[in-house]
Amino acid sequence: IKYTTRFIGTRRNSSSTGQALAEISGPQAEYVLNGDELYVRASVISTKPKQNPYREGEFEVAWTQPVVPGP
């Protein structure tokens, strides 16, 4: 099974919400805050098919709770 971690967030003064900030392939991933993020969360997508998919072709995915940087 292979993994891809997508870091999703919204930058301060951006008109786009929930945009991909970085994407890393492999079993480990790290995102370093730039300081202009309102929040960042990670979505880990595997190549393992879901056992009970909503629709055909879905893979197992895990999400983290958002990280909200301090002031």
OpenMM code with the backbone's topology and positions (N, CA, C; nanometers):
from openmm import Vec3, app, unit

residues = "ILE LYS TYR THR THR ARG PHE ILE GLY THR ARG ARG ASN SER SER SER THR GLY GLN ALA LEU ALA GLU ILE SER GLY PRO GLN ALA GLU TYR VAL LEU ASN GLY ASP GLU LEU TYR VAL ARG ALA SER VAL ILE SER THR LYS PRO LYS GLN ASN PRO TYR ARG GLU GLY GLU PHE GLU VAL ALA TRP THR GLN PRO VAL VAL PRO GLY PRO".split()
positions = [
    Vec3(0.0855, -0.1173, 0.0000),
    Vec3(0.0000, 0.0000, 0.0000),
    Vec3(0.0898, 0.1231, 0.0000),
    Vec3(0.0554, 0.2191, -0.0832),
    Vec3(0.1295, 0.3454, -0.0902),
    Vec3(0.0404, 0.4577, -0.0373),
    Vec3(0.1048, 0.5620, 0.0144),
    Vec3(0.0319, 0.6730, 0.0738),
    Vec3(0.0733, 0.8063, 0.0134),
    Vec3(-0.0232, 0.8960, 0.0028),
    Vec3(0.0009, 1.0344, -0.0364),
    Vec3(-0.0677, 1.1221, 0.0669),
    Vec3(0.0065, 1.2179, 0.1215),
    Vec3(-0.0501, 1.3104, 0.2188),
    Vec3(-0.0660, 1.4457, 0.1520),
    Vec3(-0.1873, 1.4969, 0.1577),
    Vec3(-0.2176, 1.6281, 0.1016),
    Vec3(-0.2496, 1.7220, 0.2179),
    Vec3(-0.1741, 1.8306, 0.2291),
    Vec3(-0.1978, 1.9318, 0.3312),
    Vec3(-0.2886, 2.0380, 0.2719),
    Vec3(-0.4014, 2.0585, 0.3380),
    Vec3(-0.5053, 2.1470, 0.2872),
    Vec3(-0.5266, 2.2580, 0.3885),
    Vec3(-0.5434, 2.3802, 0.3398),
    Vec3(-0.5661, 2.4913, 0.4309),
    Vec3(-0.6077, 2.6161, 0.3578),
    Vec3(-0.6213, 2.7210, 0.4356),
    Vec3(-0.6557, 2.8520, 0.3810),
    Vec3(-0.5534, 2.9522, 0.4307),
    Vec3(-0.5037, 3.0305, 0.3379),
    Vec3(-0.4059, 3.1330, 0.3733),
    Vec3(-0.4776, 3.2646, 0.4047),
    Vec3(-0.4215, 3.3387, 0.4968),
    Vec3(-0.4740, 3.4701, 0.5325),
    Vec3(-0.4794, 3.5581, 0.4068),
    Vec3(-0.5809, 3.6371, 0.3912),
    Vec3(-0.5996, 3.7293, 0.2780),
    Vec3(-0.6135, 3.6580, 0.1440),
    Vec3(-0.6571, 3.5328, 0.1453),
    Vec3(-0.6790, 3.4577, 0.0213),
    Vec3(-0.8290, 3.4480, -0.0047),
    Vec3(-0.8658, 3.4538, -0.1304),
    Vec3(-1.0075, 3.4393, -0.1657),
    Vec3(-1.0460, 3.2923, -0.1836),
    Vec3(-0.9467, 3.2040, -0.1856),
    Vec3(-0.9714, 3.0602, -0.2012),
    Vec3(-0.9633, 2.9913, -0.0654),
    Vec3(-1.0630, 2.9086, -0.0347),
    Vec3(-1.0604, 2.8334, 0.0910),
    Vec3(-1.0333, 2.6869, 0.0613),
    Vec3(-0.9689, 2.6207, 0.1542),
    Vec3(-0.9446, 2.4775, 0.1416),
    Vec3(-0.8625, 2.4376, 0.0210),
    Vec3(-0.7539, 2.5069, -0.0029),
    Vec3(-0.6697, 2.4738, -0.1174),
    Vec3(-0.5535, 2.3839, -0.0748),
    Vec3(-0.5029, 2.3050, -0.1690),
    Vec3(-0.3885, 2.2180, -0.1415),
    Vec3(-0.2641, 2.3051, -0.1248),
    Vec3(-0.1998, 2.2925, -0.0088),
    Vec3(-0.0794, 2.3699, 0.0203),
    Vec3(0.0469, 2.2904, -0.0107),
    Vec3(0.0381, 2.1581, -0.0003),
    Vec3(0.1522, 2.0704, -0.0306),
    Vec3(0.1012, 1.9283, -0.0464),
    Vec3(0.1785, 1.8472, -0.1193),
    Vec3(0.1439, 1.7060, -0.1362),
    Vec3(0.2725, 1.6249, -0.1324),
    Vec3(0.2736, 1.5214, -0.0474),
    Vec3(0.3948, 1.4415, -0.0273),
    Vec3(0.3602, 1.2942, -0.0409),
    Vec3(0.4381, 1.2213, -0.1188),
    Vec3(0.4200, 1.0770, -0.1350),
    Vec3(0.5110, 1.0035, -0.0383),
    Vec3(0.4610, 0.8924, 0.0161),
    Vec3(0.5412, 0.8108, 0.1065),
    Vec3(0.4742, 0.7950, 0.2414),
    Vec3(0.5336, 0.7103, 0.3270),
    Vec3(0.4714, 0.6791, 0.4560),
    Vec3(0.4861, 0.7886, 0.5619),
    Vec3(0.5702, 0.8893, 0.5380),
    Vec3(0.5886, 0.9988, 0.6331),
    Vec3(0.5743, 1.1314, 0.5597),
    Vec3(0.5140, 1.2289, 0.6276),
    Vec3(0.4967, 1.3603, 0.5669),
    Vec3(0.5059, 1.4676, 0.6739),
    Vec3(0.5514, 1.5839, 0.6329),
    Vec3(0.5656, 1.6956, 0.7247),
    Vec3(0.5323, 1.8239, 0.6509),
    Vec3(0.4636, 1.9152, 0.7198),
    Vec3(0.4345, 2.0466, 0.6634),
    Vec3(0.4848, 2.1506, 0.7622),
    Vec3(0.5649, 2.2443, 0.7153),
    Vec3(0.6162, 2.3519, 0.7993),
    Vec3(0.5306, 2.4752, 0.7736),
    Vec3(0.4708, 2.5273, 0.8798),
    Vec3(0.3857, 2.6452, 0.8677),
    Vec3(0.4660, 2.7652, 0.8192),
    Vec3(0.4059, 2.8421, 0.7252),
    Vec3(0.4692, 2.9639, 0.6749),
    Vec3(0.4357, 3.0842, 0.7615),
    Vec3(0.3258, 3.0745, 0.8377),
    Vec3(0.2842, 3.1853, 0.9224),
    Vec3(0.1635, 3.2597, 0.8691),
    Vec3(0.1239, 3.2324, 0.7444),
    Vec3(0.0076, 3.3022, 0.6878),
    Vec3(-0.1144, 3.2104, 0.6758),
    Vec3(-0.1079, 3.0914, 0.7354),
    Vec3(-0.2189, 2.9968, 0.7283),
    Vec3(-0.3206, 3.0259, 0.8385),
    Vec3(-0.4487, 3.0204, 0.8044),
    Vec3(-0.5546, 3.0293, 0.9043),
    Vec3(-0.5737, 2.8937, 0.9705),
    Vec3(-0.5563, 2.7874, 0.8913),
    Vec3(-0.5610, 2.6498, 0.9419),
    Vec3(-0.4944, 2.5596, 0.8393),
    Vec3(-0.4523, 2.4424, 0.8840),
    Vec3(-0.3971, 2.3383, 0.7960),
    Vec3(-0.4453, 2.2045, 0.8493),
    Vec3(-0.4874, 2.1180, 0.7598),
    Vec3(-0.5219, 1.9804, 0.7977),
    Vec3(-0.4610, 1.8880, 0.6928),
    Vec3(-0.4475, 1.7618, 0.7281),
    Vec3(-0.3882, 1.6649, 0.6365),
    Vec3(-0.4915, 1.5609, 0.5959),
    Vec3(-0.4844, 1.5215, 0.4718),
    Vec3(-0.5647, 1.4126, 0.4182),
    Vec3(-0.4655, 1.3072, 0.3689),
    Vec3(-0.4735, 1.1874, 0.4261),
    Vec3(-0.3830, 1.0784, 0.3880),
    Vec3(-0.4615, 0.9809, 0.3012),
    Vec3(-0.4192, 0.9665, 0.1774),
    Vec3(-0.4884, 0.8833, 0.0795),
    Vec3(-0.4027, 0.7605, 0.0518),
    Vec3(-0.4635, 0.6421, 0.0597),
    Vec3(-0.3890, 0.5180, 0.0348),
    Vec3(-0.4284, 0.4611, -0.1009),
    Vec3(-0.3526, 0.3627, -0.1435),
    Vec3(-0.3862, 0.2921, -0.2671),
    Vec3(-0.4742, 0.1702, -0.2389),
    Vec3(-0.5113, 0.1502, -0.1101),
    Vec3(-0.5942, 0.0368, -0.0722),
    Vec3(-0.7415, 0.0693, -0.1001),
    Vec3(-0.8103, -0.0115, -0.1795),
    Vec3(-0.9520, 0.0129, -0.2072),
    Vec3(-1.0356, 0.0025, -0.0798),
    Vec3(-1.1383, 0.0865, -0.0696),
    Vec3(-1.2309, 0.0807, 0.0428),
    Vec3(-1.3072, -0.0503, 0.0404),
    Vec3(-1.3336, -0.1086, 0.1573),
    Vec3(-1.4078, -0.2345, 0.1638),
    Vec3(-1.5537, -0.2156, 0.1258),
    Vec3(-1.6121, -0.1040, 0.1636),
    Vec3(-1.7519, -0.0779, 0.1348),
    Vec3(-1.7630, 0.0620, 0.0714),
    Vec3(-1.7205, 0.0759, -0.0545),
    Vec3(-1.7145, 0.2092, -0.1151),
    Vec3(-1.8530, 0.2680, -0.1435),
    Vec3(-1.8588, 0.4003, -0.1351),
    Vec3(-1.9795, 0.4729, -0.1723),
    Vec3(-1.9995, 0.4633, -0.3234),
    Vec3(-1.8867, 0.4744, -0.3948),
    Vec3(-1.8881, 0.4548, -0.5399),
    Vec3(-1.7636, 0.3773, -0.5807),
    Vec3(-1.7697, 0.3141, -0.6910),
    Vec3(-1.6601, 0.2294, -0.7390),
    Vec3(-1.5321, 0.3109, -0.7552),
    Vec3(-1.4209, 0.2503, -0.7150),
    Vec3(-1.2908, 0.3139, -0.7317),
    Vec3(-1.2451, 0.3984, -0.6144),
    Vec3(-1.3179, 0.3972, -0.5011),
    Vec3(-1.2768, 0.4744, -0.3851),
    Vec3(-1.1660, 0.4024, -0.3081),
    Vec3(-1.0750, 0.4826, -0.2503),
    Vec3(-0.9647, 0.4302, -0.1708),
    Vec3(-0.9807, 0.4748, -0.0260),
    Vec3(-0.9103, 0.4061, 0.0646),
    Vec3(-0.9146, 0.4443, 0.2050),
    Vec3(-0.8451, 0.5788, 0.2235),
    Vec3(-0.9090, 0.6664, 0.3038),
    Vec3(-0.8590, 0.8018, 0.3293),
    Vec3(-0.8751, 0.8312, 0.4783),
    Vec3(-0.7788, 0.9004, 0.5348),
    Vec3(-0.7871, 0.9467, 0.6744),
    Vec3(-0.7614, 1.0964, 0.6764),
    Vec3(-0.8336, 1.1670, 0.7656),
    Vec3(-0.8193, 1.3116, 0.7798),
    Vec3(-0.7742, 1.3443, 0.9224),
    Vec3(-0.6958, 1.4501, 0.9361),
    Vec3(-0.6629, 1.5004, 1.0694),
    Vec3(-0.7578, 1.6155, 1.1024),
    Vec3(-0.7660, 1.6476, 1.2293),
    Vec3(-0.8360, 1.7681, 1.2689),
    Vec3(-0.7499, 1.8876, 1.2250),
    Vec3(-0.8122, 2.0017, 1.1976),
    Vec3(-0.7320, 2.1161, 1.1556),
    Vec3(-0.6408, 2.1677, 1.2668),
    Vec3(-0.5266, 2.2150, 1.2269),
    Vec3(-0.4327, 2.2828, 1.3176),
    Vec3(-0.4502, 2.4315, 1.2932),
    Vec3(-0.4765, 2.5053, 1.3988),
    Vec3(-0.4923, 2.6509, 1.3884),
    Vec3(-0.3716, 2.7126, 1.4577),
    Vec3(-0.2837, 2.7785, 1.3794),
    Vec3(-0.1645, 2.8391, 1.4397),
    Vec3(-0.2028, 2.9476, 1.5403),
    Vec3(-0.1187, 2.9643, 1.6412),
    Vec3(-0.1414, 3.0693, 1.7407),
    Vec3(-0.1180, 3.2071, 1.6820),
    Vec3(-0.1483, 3.3092, 1.7599),
    Vec3(-0.1348, 3.4486, 1.7110),
    Vec3(0.0057, 3.4885, 1.6763),
] * unit.nanometer
topology = app.Topology()
chain = topology.addChain("A")
for resn in residues:
    res = topology.addResidue(resn, chain)
    for name in ("N", "CA", "C"):
        topology.addAtom(name, app.Element.getBySymbol(name[0]), res)
